[in-house]
């Protein structure tokens, strides 16, 4: 999934955890809360949102026809960071 996004953006991958700056609308959880991924790597993402999840909280990110499982690692202002479980390939 991430590899296709990197190819579409013509981004060279110099290491396995290269971060891409994006503006990718997705939905969060069963309530399908709209949020926006603002940067992403194979390991995790920074997400802009009007909600403030709790660090350690598991979340499901609905992305196209996929569900990506993640854990919230930090929150600051209107952003929070997640790590993907398992990491994206």
NUSE-215172 format. One record per residue: residue number from 1; residue in three letters; x negated, y negated, z of N, C-alpha, C, O in turn. Coordinates in Angstrom, 2 decimals, decimal comma, always signed. Layout:
! NUSE-215172
REC  guza  lokol      n.u      n.v      n.w     ca.u     ca.v     ca.w      c.u      c.v      c.w      o.u      o.v      o.w
REC   NUM    ala        X        Y        Z        X        Y        Z        X        Y        Z        X        Y        Z
...
This chain:
! NUSE-215172
REC  guza  lokol      n.u      n.v      n.w     ca.u     ca.v     ca.w      c.u      c.v      c.w      o.u      o.v      o.w
REC     1    unk    -0,83    +1,18    +0,00    +0,00    +0,00    +0,00    -0,88    -1,25    +0,00    -0,68    -2,14    -0,83
REC     2    unk    -1,85    -1,33    +0,92    -2,72    -2,50    +0,99    -3,65    -2,54    -0,21    -3,96    -3,63    -0,71
REC     3    unk    -4,09    -1,40    -0,69    -4,97    -1,37    -1,85    -4,28    -1,99    -3,06    -4,91    -2,73    -3,82
REC     4    unk    -2,99    -1,69    -3,25    -2,24    -2,28    -4,36    -2,15    -3,78    -4,22    -2,25    -4,51    -5,21
REC     5    unk    -1,95    -4,27    -2,99    -1,88    -5,71    -2,75    -3,23    -6,36    -3,07    -3,26    -7,43    -3,68
REC     6    unk    -4,33    -5,73    -2,66    -5,67    -6,27    -2,95    -5,92    -6,32    -4,45    -6,46    -7,30    -4,96
REC     7    unk    -5,54    -5,25    -5,16    -5,72    -5,26    -6,61    -4,90    -6,36    -7,26    -5,37    -7,04    -8,17
REC     8    unk    -3,67    -6,55    -6,79    -2,80    -7,58    -7,37    -3,38    -8,97    -7,16    -3,18    -9,86    -7,99
REC     9    unk    -4,10    -9,16    -6,05    -4,70   -10,47    -5,76    -6,13   -10,58    -6,27    -6,79   -11,59    -6,04
REC    10    unk    -6,61    -9,54    -6,98    -7,98    -9,51    -7,50    -9,00    -9,79    -6,42    -9,92   -10,58    -6,63
REC    11    unk    -8,86    -9,15    -5,27    -9,76    -9,36    -4,15   -10,77    -8,22    -4,08   -10,39    -7,05    -4,07
REC    12    unk   -12,04    -8,57    -4,02   -13,08    -7,57    -3,83   -13,08    -7,14    -2,37   -13,00    -7,99    -1,48
REC    13    unk   -13,17    -5,87    -2,13   -13,21    -5,37    -0,76   -14,66    -5,10    -0,38   -15,26    -4,16    -0,89
REC    14    unk   -15,22    -5,93    +0,51   -16,61    -5,77    +0,89   -16,76    -4,90    +2,14   -17,85    -4,40    +2,41
REC    15    unk   -15,69    -4,70    +2,89   -15,71    -3,81    +4,04   -14,29    -3,30    +4,25   -13,34    -3,82    +3,67
REC    16    unk   -14,17    -2,29    +5,08   -12,87    -1,63    +5,21   -11,82    -2,50    +5,90   -10,63    -2,24    +5,74
REC    17    unk   -12,24    -3,51    +6,66   -11,25    -4,34    +7,36   -11,18    -5,77    +6,82   -10,94    -6,71    +7,57
REC    18    unk   -11,38    -5,93    +5,53   -11,25    -7,24    +4,91    -9,85    -7,79    +5,16    -8,86    -7,09    +4,99
REC    19    unk    -9,78    -9,06    +5,57    -8,48    -9,70    +5,79    -8,10   -10,49    +4,55    -8,92   -11,18    +3,95
REC    20    unk    -6,83   -10,39    +4,19    -6,29   -11,15    +3,08    -5,31   -12,18    +3,62    -4,46   -11,86    +4,46
REC    21    unk    -5,41   -13,40    +3,15    -4,42   -14,42    +3,48    -3,25   -14,23    +2,52    -3,42   -14,24    +1,31
REC    22    unk    -2,07   -14,05    +3,09    -0,87   -13,78    +2,30    +0,31   -14,57    +2,87    +0,19   -15,18    +3,93
REC    23    unk    +1,40   -14,54    +2,19    +2,67   -15,03    +2,70    +3,69   -13,98    +2,29    +4,33   -14,09    +1,25
REC    24    unk    +3,82   -12,96    +3,15    +4,60   -11,79    +2,82    +5,80   -11,67    +3,76    +5,65   -11,30    +4,92
REC    25    unk    +7,01   -11,97    +3,25    +8,20   -11,84    +4,10    +8,52   -10,36    +4,33    +8,60    -9,57    +3,40
REC    26    unk    +8,70   -10,02    +5,60    +9,07    -8,66    +6,00   +10,12    -8,76    +7,10   +10,49    -9,86    +7,51
REC    27    unk   +10,60    -7,63    +7,57   +11,57    -7,62    +8,66   +10,99    -6,82    +9,81   +10,21    -5,89    +9,61
REC    28    unk   +11,39    -7,19   +11,02   +10,85    -6,58   +12,22   +11,94    -5,82   +12,96   +12,96    -6,39   +13,33
REC    29    unk   +11,71    -4,52   +13,17   +12,58    -3,71   +14,01   +13,93    -3,40   +13,44   +14,28    -3,79   +12,32
REC    30    unk   +14,69    -2,67   +14,26   +16,03    -2,24   +13,87   +16,97    -3,42   +13,63   +17,92    -3,31   +12,85
REC    31    unk   +16,70    -4,54   +14,30   +17,52    -5,75   +14,10   +17,19    -6,47   +12,81   +17,88    -7,41   +12,42
REC    32    unk   +16,11    -6,02   +12,15   +15,64    -6,61   +10,89   +15,46    -8,13   +10,99   +15,97    -8,89   +10,17
REC    33    unk   +14,72    -8,54   +12,01   +14,42    -9,96   +12,22   +13,44   -10,42   +11,15   +12,38    -9,81   +11,00
REC    34    unk   +13,75   -11,47   +10,39   +12,83   -11,93    +9,35   +11,57   -12,56    +9,97   +11,66   -13,44   +10,82
REC    35    unk   +10,41   -12,10    +9,53    +9,11   -12,64    +9,94    +8,25   -12,71    +8,70    +8,63   -12,20    +7,64
REC    36    unk    +7,07   -13,34    +8,81    +6,17   -13,47    +7,67    +4,76   -13,04    +8,06    +4,18   -13,57    +9,01
REC    37    unk    +4,22   -12,07    +7,33    +2,82   -11,70    +7,51    +1,98   -12,79    +6,86    +2,17   -13,10    +5,68
REC    38    unk    +1,03   -13,38    +7,62    +0,20   -14,47    +7,08    -1,23   -14,02    +6,80    -1,92   -14,66    +6,01
REC    39    unk    -1,68   -12,95    +7,43    -2,90   -12,29    +6,98    -2,82   -10,82    +7,36    -2,12   -10,43    +8,30
REC    40    unk    -3,55   -10,02    +6,59    -3,42    -8,57    +6,74    -4,74    -7,89    +6,42    -5,51    -8,36    +5,58
REC    41    unk    -4,98    -6,78    +7,10    -6,10    -5,90    +6,80    -5,60    -4,47    +6,93    -4,42    -4,24    +7,22
REC    42    unk    -6,48    -3,51    +6,72    -6,10    -2,11    +6,90    -5,74    -1,82    +8,35    -4,95    -0,92    +8,64
REC    43    unk    -6,33    -2,59    +9,27    -6,15    -2,34   +10,70    -4,97    -3,05   +11,34    -4,41    -2,56   +12,32
REC    44    unk    -4,58    -4,21   +10,81    -3,51    -4,97   +11,45    -3,13    -6,21   +10,68    -3,51    -6,39    +9,52
REC    45    unk    -2,35    -7,08   +11,34    -1,84    -8,27   +10,67    -1,57    -9,38   +11,68    -1,37    -9,13   +12,87
REC    46    unk    -1,57   -10,60   +11,17    -1,13   -11,78   +11,92    +0,24   -12,14   +11,34    +0,41   -12,24   +10,13
REC    47    unk    +1,21   -12,32   +12,24    +2,60   -12,52   +11,82    +3,13   -13,82   +12,39    +2,95   -14,11   +13,57
REC    48    unk    +3,79   -14,61   +11,53    +4,48   -15,83   +11,96    +5,93   -15,47   +12,25    +6,58   -14,76   +11,48
REC    49    unk    +6,44   -15,98   +13,39    +7,78   -15,59   +13,81    +8,34   -16,59   +14,81    +7,60   -17,28   +15,51
REC    50    unk    +9,66   -16,65   +14,86   +10,33   -17,47   +15,88   +10,52   -16,70   +17,18   +10,93   -17,28   +18,19
REC    51    unk   +10,23   -15,40   +17,17   +10,33   -14,60   +18,39    +8,93   -14,39   +18,97    +7,93   -14,54   +18,27
REC    52    unk    +8,87   -14,06   +20,24    +7,59   -13,83   +20,89    +7,59   -12,45   +21,54    +7,99   -12,31   +22,69
REC    53    unk    +7,15   -11,43   +20,80    +7,10   -10,10   +21,41    +6,02   -10,04   +22,49    +5,15   -10,91   +22,55
REC    54    unk    +6,08    -9,03   +23,31    +5,15    -8,86   +24,41    +3,94    -8,04   +23,97    +4,11    -7,01   +23,31
REC    55    unk    +2,71    -8,46   +24,32    +1,55    -7,62   +24,01    +1,75    -6,22   +24,58    +2,21    -6,05   +25,71
REC    56    unk    +1,39    -5,22   +23,77    +1,58    -3,83   +24,14    +2,88    -3,24   +23,62    +3,07    -2,03   +23,62
REC    57    unk    +3,78    -4,11   +23,17    +5,09    -3,68   +22,67    +4,94    -3,01   +21,30    +4,31    -3,58   +20,40
REC    58    unk    +5,50    -1,80   +21,13    +5,50    -1,19   +19,79    +6,55    -1,88   +18,91    +7,62    -2,24   +19,39
REC    59    unk    +6,22    -2,06   +17,64    +7,16    -2,68   +16,70    +7,12    -1,90   +15,38    +6,11    -1,30   +15,03
REC    60    unk    +8,23    -1,93   +14,68    +8,31    -1,37   +13,34    +8,46    -2,53   +12,37    +9,32    -3,40   +12,55
REC    61    unk    +7,63    -2,53   +11,33    +7,67    -3,56   +10,31    +8,28    -2,93    +9,06    +7,76    -1,95    +8,54
REC    62    unk    +9,40    -3,50    +8,59   +10,06    -3,00    +7,40    +9,52    -3,78    +6,21    +9,73    -4,99    +6,09
REC    63    unk    +8,81    -3,07    +5,35    +8,07    -3,68    +4,26    +8,46    -2,96    +2,98    +8,09    -1,80    +2,78
REC    64    unk    +9,19    -3,63    +2,12    +9,74    -3,01    +0,90   +10,56    -1,80    +1,32   +11,53    -1,95    +2,07
REC    65    unk   +10,19    -0,61    +0,86   +10,95    +0,59    +1,25   +10,20    +1,41    +2,29   +10,49    +2,60    +2,46
REC    66    unk    +9,25    +0,80    +2,98    +8,43    +1,49    +3,97    +8,67    +0,95    +5,38    +9,08    -0,20    +5,56
REC    67    unk    +8,41    +1,80    +6,37    +8,39    +1,37    +7,77    +6,96    +1,55    +8,26    +6,42    +2,66    +8,21
REC    68    unk    +6,35    +0,47    +8,72    +4,98    +0,50    +9,22    +5,04    +0,36   +10,74    +5,58    -0,62   +11,25
REC    69    unk    +4,49    +1,33   +11,45    +4,47    +1,30   +12,91    +3,25    +0,50   +13,37    +2,16    +0,62   +12,82
REC    70    unk    +3,45    -0,33   +14,40    +2,37    -1,19   +14,89    +2,57    -1,45   +16,38    +3,62    -1,16   +16,95
REC    71    unk    +1,53    -2,00   +16,99    +1,58    -2,41   +18,39    +1,15    -3,87   +18,47    +0,14    -4,26   +17,89
REC    72    unk    +1,91    -4,68   +19,20    +1,57    -6,09   +19,39    +0,34    -6,16   +20,28    +0,30    -5,54   +21,34
REC    73    unk    -0,69    -6,92   +19,86    -1,93    -7,05   +20,62    -2,06    -8,42   +21,29    -2,65    -8,52   +22,36
REC    74    unk    -1,51    -9,47   +20,66    -1,62   -10,81   +21,23    -0,49   -11,67   +20,70    +0,10   -11,37   +19,66
REC    75    unk    -0,19   -12,75   +21,42    +0,76   -13,76   +20,96    +0,17   -15,14   +21,24    -0,52   -15,34   +22,24
REC    76    unk    +0,46   -16,08   +20,36    +0,03   -17,47   +20,55    +0,94   -18,36   +19,71    +1,01   -18,22   +18,49
REC    77    unk    +1,62   -19,28   +20,39    +2,52   -20,20   +19,71    +3,55   -19,40   +18,92    +4,26   -18,58   +19,49
REC    78    unk    +3,63   -19,63   +17,62    +4,61   -18,91   +16,81    +4,01   -17,76   +16,02    +4,57   -17,33   +15,01
REC    79    unk    +2,87   -17,26   +16,50    +2,19   -16,15   +15,84    +1,98   -15,00   +16,81    +1,93   -15,19   +18,02
REC    80    unk    +1,87   -13,79   +16,25    +1,42   -12,66   +17,04    +0,64   -11,72   +16,14    +0,83   -11,68   +14,92
REC    81    unk    -0,26   -10,96   +16,76    -1,08   -10,02   +16,03    -0,70    -8,60   +16,36    -0,34    -8,29   +17,49
REC    82    unk    -0,78    -7,72   +15,35    -0,47    -6,32   +15,55    -1,61    -5,45   +15,00    -2,35    -5,88   +14,11
REC    83    unk    -1,73    -4,25   +15,54    -2,57    -3,22   +14,93    -1,64    -2,14   +14,40    -0,66    -1,76   +15,04
REC    84    unk    -1,97    -1,65   +13,21    -1,15    -0,63   +12,57    -1,50    +0,75   +13,13    -2,66    +1,03   +13,45
REC    85    unk    -0,48    +1,60   +13,25    -0,67    +2,96   +13,74    +0,09    +3,93   +12,86    +1,32    +4,01   +12,96
REC    86    unk    -0,60    +4,66   +12,00    -2,05    +4,64   +11,76    -2,43    +3,47   +10,87    -1,57    +2,80   +10,31
REC    87    unk    -3,73    +3,23   +10,76    -4,21    +2,12    +9,92    -3,78    +2,37    +8,47    -3,62    +3,52    +8,05
REC    88    unk    -3,59    +1,30    +7,72    -3,17    +1,42    +6,33    -4,34    +1,91    +5,47    -5,50    +1,65    +5,78
REC    89    unk    -4,01    +2,60    +4,40    -5,07    +3,04    +3,49    -4,82    +2,52    +2,09    -5,60    +2,79    +1,18
